[in-house]
Structure formats: C-alpha cells, structure tokens
Amino acid sequence: MANVVVVGAQWGDEGKGKIVDWLSERADVIARFQGGHNAGHTLVIDGKVYKLSLLPSGIVRPGKLSVIGNGVVLDPWHLVEEIAKLRADGVDISPESLMIAENAVLILPLHGELDRARESQNSVAKIGTTGRGIGPAYEDKVGRRAIRVADLADEATLALRVDRLMVHHDALRRGLGIEPVDREALLAQLREIAPQVLPYAKPVWKVMNEMRKAGKRILFEGAQGALLDIDFGTYPYVTSSNVIAGQAATGTGIGPGAIGFVLGIVKAYTTRVGEGPFPAELQDADGERLGERGREFGTVTGRKRRCGWFDAVLVRQTCATSGVSGIALTKLDVLDGFETLKICVGYELDGERLDHLPIAADQQARCTPIFEELEGWSESTAGARSWADLPGAAVKYVRRIEELIQCPVALLSTSPERDDTILVTDPFED
C-alpha cells in the first residue's frame, strides 16, 4: 500500500481539487505541505461546489484527518474565515478533523501590505504575485524572524517576535513610503485570533509518523504547479516555495521513505496565470476557444489564464524533477471539436533544437515551440468512464502524450464530476 503525493505538473490550475477529492475518499489523512491561501481548489461533490484556498481538500469528507503542514504559510484570519464558510455549508470542522503544524509560519497583515506595495512599485518586471503576503512570509521564515503558530500561546515570546519583525519591516516600509507597523494594534490582532487557531495546533511531524506506522493511508496535497517551483520553475516568475514532490516530506516532517506513489496532475493543454515565459502560448482564436471552453479563470484571483497547446517538453521535465510515477490527465473534453491538435515536442533557440527549457530567463524568452500535429475528434469525450467511451483519435492523443513525457497515464478525467474518471493505475495500490 502506497502513500500518495499529488503535485501539479504544469503552472498550476491543472484540476488537482477533483483528483485529490477522488483520492481522499480512500485516504485516512490528507496533508497540505506547501504554499498558502493563494492556491485555489474547486471541488464538485454531488452537484455542490466547494471553493478552498487554504484548507486541504479532504476537509469536506467526514472521518478524515486534514493536516496543514509546516511547509505551509498560514494566514490565521483567512483560516478562520474559510472554516466559517465551510461550516455554513454544513461541513463539520473541529480539532479532531483538522490539525495545524505548531511550527507553521504565520502570514500577517504587514506581509500582504508589503507584497502589494512591491508589486505596484516594480517598474522593471512584475512577478504576478497574488498580493496575499505569501512571499514576504517565506522571506521572514528563512530570515529567522517569523512568527509561528506556537508563538501565539505565549505572550512574552509573541511580543519579542513582533519586535524583531518590526526592526526589519519598518525599514522596508520607510523605503516604500508606507507607515510604520502599529505594534500594539498587531499584538491585539494576534491575541484576538490566537484562541481560534491554537486548538488545532499539534506536533504534525509526530502525528504523521504515528499514522504511517499504524498503516494509515496518507495523501499529500500540493498547491500550484511544479513550473512555479522556487528552484525548478520559470524563475523569477514563480511561487515562494518548493512545489515538487520532495517537499511533501520536508513540509510535513515525515521521511521521504513514506512516499510511495507520485501522481502528477496534467491538463490536456497548457495554461498559465500572470507573468513569465510560455513558449506554447496561443494568442489566436484557438487560444480563446480553449479559455472559453475550459472556463480558464483563477479560483482565487479570478484572473484570466493564458492558454496554449500541450507542452510535452515542460511536462517531461516536471515528471523528472518530481519523480512522477504516473499522471492524471484532466480536461480532455475541452479539446472536443478541434479539427487539428498540436503538441509542443521541442524548442528552437538561436537555430538550435532543445529538448528542455533552459534555466536562463533571456533564453526562455527566446525559445520558440516546435509543434507536432495530431488529428482531432468531433465526438464528445465528456463524462467518459472507460477507454471504450473515447473516440479513437482521443486515445491516440493520450498515448502520444505518454510517449513524449516518458510517463504513463494513471487516471484520465473527462469532466469536473468526480466519477467521470478512467482509472488505469490505482496510486494507493501501486
């Protein structure tokens, strides 16, 4: 029996929410291991839509333990708000169903203010941040001046942490023309929110290891996508954390030996939100059609996503850096009705053919895609639940993707409904 890590294998928005929900029904523990509340998940369960951005997808499933690991940066006010919204929808949330790592770093109002001020004043090149303070919170974490969940339990420690934080942030704020931090107001906000967060605080590393030894099934849920990884993504247009599968161990305090199967979520075409290189991007009628049919707007930000053909080069890279065992291919139905489809199979840079995206930003910007054309299909794939339900051309498209990315398809999703899924390989039983 394998514990499963789910990672996005493109730039995010691949449809992880549905797949994680589909898997979480059979898991005992569902753990978020990185990112913050900038990671949107849309779940459709029995016709009811749930939109999550911080809480693990398993939270809507009774009898499951949902975990927010130490690799996540936590906005406590957003946490309380999201819990309240789900409770209003009839979801039972308690310290028995939700656990937060004591050593998770907090996102404070000053982090969001700094994030937005930087982005608005950056005349060189905007990163495309959501402005929610995720990046500045991670900066404070590695700068060893962050406030962590456990600090909320001790007034003296909390005051010292705030003072240390202010020394750094007030200097930054002066440079950006922002008023200094109101120390007393911040402390008052933290004292007020503390009783609403602390009941969920636990030594996640200890509980997770106990669960593993007891033979419980653990599902590790990643946010964003591997192409936004701080090390292996299209830097600097990336998120502020490691997104690849190895972070599942570091971000929860469980050893890498606990990971049995890595499932990469891959959209049947490519999308990206915000700034940064996108070699296979379409700025024509086909791109508009993909966006309209796929409803390509961000769950959290509402921003329109850039669309393009499937990029096998990038997915092959992310399958390698995350050690992907198999992919879940989503949104195949969006391609229904295209007479001709294209797949990016390589790049041309200064007259040379490349089989990977180079690291240097200037080279990434100059890469042009090399496309391979495939026959499309006119029949509908929406709702297909077996290979026999798919048009022959759709099967050929999927098989060609497998060849190009050098990784098999484990699941195939054909609509937002959780049961519209073709299972090839069971990740939990691999």
Stockholm file with secondary structure:
# STOCKHOLM 1.0

chainA/1-430         MANVVVVGAQWGDEGKGKIVDWLSERADVIARFQGGHNAGHTLVIDGKVYKLSLLPSGIVRPGKLSVIGNGVVLDPWHLVEEIAKLRADGVDISPESLMIAENAVLILPLHGELDRARESQNSVAKIGTTGRGIGPAYEDKVGRRAIRVADLADEATLALRVDRLMVHHDALRRGLGIEPVDREALLAQLREIAPQVLPYAKPVWKVMNEMRKAGKRILFEGAQGALLDIDFGTYPYVTSSNVIAGQAATGTGIGPGAIGFVLGIVKAYTTRVGEGPFPAELQDADGERLGERGREFGTVTGRKRRCGWFDAVLVRQTCATSGVSGIALTKLDVLDGFETLKICVGYELDGERLDHLPIAADQQARCTPIFEELEGWSESTAGARSWADLPGAAVKYVRRIEELIQCPVALLSTSPERDDTILVTDPFED
#=GR chainA/1-430 SS CCCEEEEESSSSCSSHHHHHHHHHTTCSEEEECSBCTTCCEEEEETTEEEEESSSCGGGGSTTCEEEECTTBEECHHHHHHHHHHHHHTTCCCCTTTEEEETTCEECCHHHHHHHHHHHHHCCSCCCCCCSSSHHHHHHHHHTTCCCBGGGGGCHHHHHHHHHHHHHHHHHHHHHHTCCCCCHHHHHHHHHHHHHHHGGGEECHHHHHHHHHHTTCCEEEECCSCGGGCTTTSSTTSSCSSCCSTTHHHHTTTCCGGGCCEEEEEEESSEEECSSSCCTTBCCSHHHHHHHHHTTCBCTTTCCBCEEECEEHHHHHHHHHHTTCSEEEEECGGGGTTCSEEEEEEEEEETTEEESSCCSSHHHHHHCEEEEEEEECCCSCCTTCCSGGGSCHHHHHHHHHHHHHHTCCEEEEECSSSTTCEEESSCGGGC
#=GC SS_cons         CCCEEEEESSSSCSSHHHHHHHHHTTCSEEEECSBCTTCCEEEEETTEEEEESSSCGGGGSTTCEEEECTTBEECHHHHHHHHHHHHHTTCCCCTTTEEEETTCEECCHHHHHHHHHHHHHCCSCCCCCCSSSHHHHHHHHHTTCCCBGGGGGCHHHHHHHHHHHHHHHHHHHHHHTCCCCCHHHHHHHHHHHHHHHGGGEECHHHHHHHHHHTTCCEEEECCSCGGGCTTTSSTTSSCSSCCSTTHHHHTTTCCGGGCCEEEEEEESSEEECSSSCCTTBCCSHHHHHHHHHTTCBCTTTCCBCEEECEEHHHHHHHHHHTTCSEEEEECGGGGTTCSEEEEEEEEEETTEEESSCCSSHHHHHHCEEEEEEEECCCSCCTTCCSGGGSCHHHHHHHHHHHHHHTCCEEEEECSSSTTCEEESSCGGGC
//
